[in-house]
Amino acid sequence: MRKQRGLSMFVFLVFAFLCIPLLIVTVTAFGEQASIQFPIEGFTFQWFAKVFEISSFMESLILSLQISFFATILALAIGIPAAYALARRQTAKTALLKSFFLSPTIVPGVVVGYALFQFIVVQLELPVYQGLLLGHFLISLPYVIRVVGSSLEQLDFSIEEVAWTLGCTKLAAFIRIIIPNITSGIFASFMLAFINSFNNIPVSQFLSGPGVATLPTILMNYIEYNYDPTVSALSVLLMLGTILLMFLIEKTLGLASVT
Amino acid sequence: MSFVDLEDIRVSYDGKNNILKNLNLSIEEGQLVSLLGPSGCGKTTTLRVIAGLIEPNDGQFKVEDKDLTKVPVHKRNFGMVFQSYALFPHLTIKDNVGFGLKLRKESKATIHTKVMEMLEVTGLADYADRYPKQLSGGQRQRVALARALVIEPKLLLLDEPLSNLDAKLRINMRLEIKKIQQRLGITSVFVTHDQEECFSISDKVAVMNQGVIEQFDSPEVIYNYPKTEFIARFIGFENFFDLTHIEDRTYVTSDGTQFITGRSWEPTKKVGTIRPEDIELIKDHDYPEDNTITGTVKVRTFLGKSYQYEVDTSLGKILVQDNSGVAYEAGDKVNLYIPEEKLILV
């Protein structure tokens, strides 16, 4: 029993450590003071209103959602077939390829950002929007290959062979048999890649251009010059958005299928 | 020309080592033929060549004299049952079985009738709307069989379909497979490493070793007259000793014992072999002089209906199974009589 109590205590501390900063941010969003304070004085919703008044927030939010969404879709379109090929042919070479594909998750974000800057902005001279899309696609790809790959590895490939013997072409078997059996992996990788791309700062920072920047970049820049609770309010809204998303997933698919 | 012909099939994955070497096999219409052999002998590869899952490096595969070697797997119309059953986890039993028919663009009503009929035959009618993971191993096996049969395939291919079932179910299922196969008269190829299973259901057996078919005969012929030492060992012959040919049907061993055989053997065969259960144990001195060796019991093991003895003789270690009910002790001197007609030369 005593051992168990120690464990609960430990769990509680970890939980508190994770949650208290978030709680403080939430509380500061409602303060009347013009700078972020804790504890707060008074109570107001004015900072939430201000979030929607600052046009750069709204523009960058829309840009961020677009970039993350399309980059993730692109990563799925390339990553699923790649993961399939890697799972289907397991040799020493594919093991090497696999670790190569995962490297952007291991290499420090700043290095990836700088490398992409050199490649996309300096060498290719792509417009900012396309550059951001390409950069985010590249950081999303490892998540897709990793997560879809692991659900493919649990799949018995003889179900595909059986489908061929029953008259399916290879493409039809992939779409009708393989895809339906890895949907949870696809969905999980979509969520992971989307959230990761949405939160990403190092890559976005390097690839942003005049007037075109993602929300995290704008948020960082804003807080550098304005230390007001608008940032807290925006954070609360983002948290609410995530909670809503998780709630919807839980209702429709069950969280267990994603994690 | 037979119904199915494999001609000089060679398969190599790396270009150096051949998995199959100049393999020839002919199967008559309506027969159930087994490919028997230890793992790695090439039996599954042969089946996959027939299915079209592997394209051979050389050779031809024909059905009814039509060359199908280059025809892709999805156009061959063969039903296949895998060791893992390979049911589609996301589809109900009904949809699993109906999958092939749907691809053939048959009408919904036809599909329903054919599927229900097949589920009836395989005793699965009550499970039509369940999912594979809700079924037991034996039931899944039946679904896999039903799914392969409902497309009315030219050939039924079975890749170790019973090896994931427990012993009792295995015996029931192999009977059932045989019954369904005979009723539909469908030509079948069955891959297994279990000799009893294979002998019990096959019309003919091809015993494979290192990519070559060493013998292709009826189960009875293979059981009684294995052609090679490898086959003999694989199907339960345990005792091997060198023989020197003296004259027709008379041989002598290295220690001078004379052996008479029940028939004449080709002169190339120089190793005598016999199953442990075919040797007769004789304690007293009243035994024939030919075909008898003496030895000392080393180890006794109780097998239920018989005792097994490891006997030290001048020919080396000999295994004997004796069901006379007499229990010999370790150290006992015994005489081993090897009946003429049970002595096989390989």
Interface residues (C-beta under 8 A of the other chain):
Chain A: D156 S158 I159 E161 V162 A163 W164 T165 L166 G167 C168 T169 K170 A172 I177 P180 N181
Chain B: A51 G52 L53 P72 V73 H74 K75 R76 N77 F78 G79 M80 F82 Q83 S84 A86 L87 F88 P89 H90 F99 G100 L103 R104 A144 R147 A148 I151 L157
